[in-house]
Amino acid sequence: MECYIYRCSLKPDMYIYLAEEDEFDCVPREIFNSLGIVEFAMELGITPETKLAREDSATVISNLKEHGFHIQLASDESVEAIMARIAANSNK
């Protein structure tokens, strides 16, 4: 699976992986707004066997297929946890 990786300016070591190049429409606005300026870093062919420095390739592929994106965070917090926190805050 091809993916497109972008650096995020607001947080060091944060990257967003997209299933489609420059297709940010699948990223919830609250998450997209928290990324800062995104800058294209690389295109990468990824398989479940691909060794990634900080991410599990099977998780990245699953998120790309299910959500259209995957976020590599500097912390151990998952995309699902971030989305749940944003949803909880928007319901207040």
N, C-alpha and C positions, 0 to 999 in steps of 0.2 A: 504494500500500500504506500502510495506517495503521500507525504505530508509536507507542509510548509511551516517553517519555524520563524517566529518573530521575537525580537528582544522587546522588553517592556521597560520604559524609562523610569517609572516611579519606584520600582523596587529592584535592587540588584539581584541577579540570579533568577529573575522571573522571566519565563518565556511562555508564549502561547503557540500551540501547534494547531494548524488548521487542516482539515481534509481537502479543502479547495483553496487555491491561491487567492489571497486578498478577499476572501469571503467571510466577513466579520458579522454578517446578519444573523448567524446562528448563535452568537455570543450574547447572553442577556446584557441589556444596556448597563445595568448596575456593575456587572463585572467588567465590561468593556471600558466604562468610565474610570475604573480603578487601575487601569493598565498604564495610563499616561500615553506618551507617544510610542507607537509600535514601529519597529524598523525591521525589515526583512533580514533574516540572518542566513537561512539556507533551506534548500529543498532536500528531503531525505526519503529514500525508499526504506520502509520499515516492515519487518516481519516479526512474528513472535520470538524468533531466535536472535534478533538484532540486539546487540549489547549497547545500552545507553548509559551514559555516565551517572545520571541521577534518577532515572525513571525506569519503571518496568515496562518493557515494550508491549506486552500483552494488554496492560492497563491503558497505555496510550492508544493502541489500536481500538480497544473497546470504547473508549471515550470518543474517539474520532468517528466511529461508526454510529454510536448512539446519540451524541450531542453535536458532532461536527467540529469539535474543538477539544483540546486538552491543555490545561495550564500546569506548567512546571513552576512550583513555588520554592522559595528559599526555605520554607518551613515544611513540616510534615502534614499540614492541613490539606485535605482532599478538596477537589472541585465540588463534590457533593456537599461537603460541610460548609463551604463558602456560600453555595447557592441556598442552602437551608437557612443559614444565618441572615442572608440578604432577604429571603422571603419572610422570615420572622420579623425582621425590622420594618419591612414595608407594610406589614399588617398592623403595626402599632399606630 
